[in-house]
């Protein structure tokens, strides 16, 4: 019973932190139209707000190769430079338009190991105001099952408010 209570408290604390960071990001980006600056700010602020984040960044739809993602602003070790739609967790998010919440990246078919220390991952599609896919936001953790529905809701809300 005590463990369940602690899990609920941790979830509530994490949800509150996402809400705080959302307000902070909105304040910093107020009036900033540049997409790269917006992405760099989101990646930096989220990476520095959560201990379970290991790699945090964007893969942007390449305008010259519209079925391919190219690495964008990120925080962490070297990321993959290009990822085809449908390949790995990021490519799956781009292909389906749905958030990918992966507890064990080693069990994900076609997972791309940009950094072998990655154990779990969440990838959220990023759409512009017209609903067009412009990027995916990728967060890796060096801990298994590090992400949950609270992370998904918090990240999706921040990205929608920032780019949608």
Secondary structure, 3 states (H helix, E strand, C coil): CHHHHHHHHHHHHHHHHHHHHHHHHHHHHCCCCCHHHHHHHHHHHHHCCCCCCCEEEEEEEECCEEEEEEEEEEECCCCCCEEECCCHHHHHHHHHCCCEEECCHHHCCCCCCCCCCCCEEEEEEEECCCCCEEEEEEEEECCCCCCCHHHHHHHHHHHHHHHC
